[in-house]
């Protein structure tokens, strides 16, 4: 079988890291890139069998690109996982089959979301394809503040690999994460990162989604549209209470992005208020 190394960026992920590392070890070495955790992430990752590299957190894309630059590996393939993701035995078999019969240089994997202990079969946008598996030396991440994309030099294809995504930190942490992401998304709208791929409506689903997102983030009232799309059109109500809560939180996330952009354009973002106060003094 072709050799594989799995890379896991992490920051304060003691609830997830052992599960993630253990799920990928059968494929080959696992490298955890820790961004300065204050909890037991490093110890638990090492106990689970991972090699840990430590580097102060500088951003999602920056951490991943740094890992690609410094990891000394002879592996033929690289797989990226988030700390709150894990591979099932079926997913590991699919990874082996994919690299064993590879006819592309990079592969999108699907993600199943488990929320409040329930896999969301309707409210989530499965397969939610993510470009995570690629030939060593062929990929790098766009320098984007959030939702950074992997760019592969070569042909990219979809795969039958499904990753499980389950965050165990609770609703309060999830709301905080959505708020942080909303800050970053608002910054991207106001000051877009340079040299980003724009996507294409003629490409595969990931490329179409990228192109549509550019339009979506500039629409007003999208929080209501998001909720109706996920809960009614995609039948998120069939996922029970977990589906209702998830759809509501994602709608709030969209509303926060719109609100933060409006706050900045009105001149009332915290940094703008502080700047005026300092000038007045």
N, C-alpha and C positions, 0 to 999 in steps of 0.2 A: 504494500500500500504506500502511496505517496506520503511523505512526512508532513506533519501539521504542527504548528505552534499556535496556541490560543493566547490572546492578549486581553487582559481585563483591567481597564482603568477603574480606580476606586478612590473614594474619599468618605471615611466614616461609614463603612458598609459591613459592620460586624454581624448584622442580622442575616446578611445574604452571601458573604464571600465564600464561606466553606461550601455551601450548596452549589454555587457556581463553579468553583474550582473542581470539586469532586465530580461534577457532571461532565467535565471536559477532559479529565486526566487520561481516560482510555484512548483518546485520540493522539496524545503526545504531550510535550511539555506545556505547562501553563505559566504565563508570566503576568503577575499583578503589578500594575504601575500605580503606586500609592501616592496621593497628592498631599500628604501631611495629615493623616488621620489622627484624631485624638482619642479614638476608642481602640478596641482590640483587633482591628482589621488586619494589621500586619501579622500579628501572632497567629491568628486563626487561618490566614492564607498560607503561611508557612507550614502550620500543622496539617493542613489539608493536602499539602504536597506541591504548592506553587513556589516558584522563584519570585521574590519581591524586589522591585526596583523602586526607590523613593525619590520623588522630585516634587518640590513645592508646586501646588496647583496654580496653573497659569491659564486655564481654559480648556474646554473639551477638545477642540481640534489640536491645540498646541500639545497637550499631553499625549495624544495618540501619535502625532507626527514625530514627537521626540522619541517615543517608544520604537517606532519603525526605524529611526536613525541609529539608536544605540544598541538594540538587541542584536547580539552576535549569534546568529542561528543558521544552520544549514538546512532548515526546513524548506520544503518546496511551496508550502501553502501557509497562509496566515488567516486565522479566524478571530474576529473581534466579538466579544460578548460584553454587555453591561453587567455590573455586579448583581443586579436584581433579576438577571436572566439565568436560565439553566437549560441543559439539554436532556431530553429523555433518551432511553435506549434506542428508540426508533429514530430520533434525530441524529444520534451518533452514527447509526447504520447509514442514514441518508447522507451524512457528510462523507463517510468512507466511499459510498457508491458514487457520489458526485465527483470527488477528486480522482477516483479510480478510472472513471470514464470521461474525464474532462475534455470538453471540446471548446472551452472558453477560458478567459483569463480572470474572470470575476463572476461571482454568483450572488443573486439576491436570495435571502432566506425569509420565510414567513414568520410572523410572530403571533402567538396566542396570548391574550391578556387574561390573567386570573385576578379578579377584583373582589374583595370581601369574601374570599374563599370560593368564588364561583367563576368558571371560565365563561367569558362573555362571547356568545356565539352570534349576537345580533348588534348590540350597542357599539361594539368595537369595529374597526375597519380592517378586520382580517381579510387577506393575508398580510397587510401592512408591510409590504416588501422592504427589506433593508439590505443594502449592499455590504456584506460582512465578510465574505470569503473570497480570497484572491491569491494569485500567485505572488510569492515573495518578490519584492523589488518592482512590482507593477502598480502599486497603489499609494495614494496619499490623501489626506483630508483637507478639504477647503478650509481656509482660515475664516470661519464664520463664528459668531458669538454663541449660537445655539442651533440645534438640529443640523450639525455639520454633516456634510455629505462626503462619502468616499469617492474619489475619482480614480478609475482604473485605466491604465494604458493598455488597451486591447479590447477584445470582444467581451461583452457582458451578457449573461443569460440568467433566467430564473431557475430555481432549483425546487426540489421536493422537501427541503429541510425546513422543519418547523421548530422555532425556539419558543420556550415558555417564558413569559414575562410576568413576574409576580412580586410586587413591592410589599414588604411586611412592616413598614414603618408607621402605618396608620394614616387616617384621614388628615390630621393636623399637618403632618410632614408633607403629605401630597399637596395640600393647599399651599403650603409654603413654597414647594417646588413649582407649582403652577404660577405663583406670583413672581418668582425669580425668572422663570421662562418668559413670562409676559413682559418683564423689564427688558430682557434681551431681544425679544421679538420687536418690541416698540423701538428699541435702538436701531435694529436692522431696517425698519421702515423709514426712520428719520435719517439715518446715516448708514446706508447699505455698505456691507463689506465689498471690497473690490474683487474683480476677477471671479465672480461666481458663475457657475453654469446656469443657464436660464431655463433649461428644459424645453420640451417640444411636445405639442399635441399629437404629433405623428409618431412618437416613440412608444416604448412599452409603458406599462402603468407607472413605474417610478418616475419616468421622464414627463409623462402627462401630469402626474400629481405635482411635480415641481413647477411646471408651467402654470397650472391652475392656482397654485398657492400664491403666486405673485399677484393674481387678480383678487383672490379671496381676501388677502390681508388688507386690501384697500377698499373693501366693501363696508358700508355702514349697516348696522343692525344685524351683523352676522351671528351674534350670540343666539338670537331667536331662531335664525335659519339653521344654525348648527344643532340646536336642541331638536327642532322638528325633523331634521334629516336623520339624526341618530335614533331618536326615540320613536318616531312615527314611521318615516319612510323605510328605515332599516329594521324596524320592529324591535327596537331596544326594549320595549315593554315586555317582550317575551323572556328577557333576562331577569325579570323580577325586580326586587328592591335594589339589588346591586346595579342593575341596568339603569334604573331611574336615577340613582345617586351619581353614577358615572357620567351619564348624559348631562346632568345638571352641572357637575363640576367642569366638564369640558366647555359648556356654554359660558360659564363664569370666566374661564380662562380667555375665551375670545373677547368677552366684554372688557376684561382687564386690559388687554392689549389696546383696544380701541380707546379706553379711558386714559391710559398712560400717554398715548400719542396726542390726544386732545389736551391733556394737562400740559404737555411740553409746548404745544403750539400756542397755548394761551399764556405761556410764560410762567406757569406755576409749578413746574417740576422742582423738586427739592434743591437740586444744584443751582437752578436759576434764581430761586428765592434767596439762597445763601449768598450768591454772588451779588445780588442787589443790596443785601444787608451789609455786606462787607464794604461795598462802595459807599453806602450811606454813612458808615462809621468813619 
